[in-house]
Amino acid sequence: MELIFEVREAEEGGYVARALGQAIFTEAETWQELRDNVLEVTSLHFDDAAAMPKLIQLHFVKDELIAVEAA
């Protein structure tokens, strides 16, 4: 099983991560701290070793608006 986290930059700085299809959320100031937090909250969420995902994917999403000038 693979667990995918959607990661976004937090407005106040750092990152927020939300697992798709699971009620798992975390946040961190740095990318490495986020990785550590994701591993920790995932292990706490899946208390049964058999249900623990074998892979965790961090999918970074960056929203950007680009104004297009009308010709």
Order of alpha helices (4+ residues) and beta strands (2+ residues): beta-beta-beta-alpha-beta
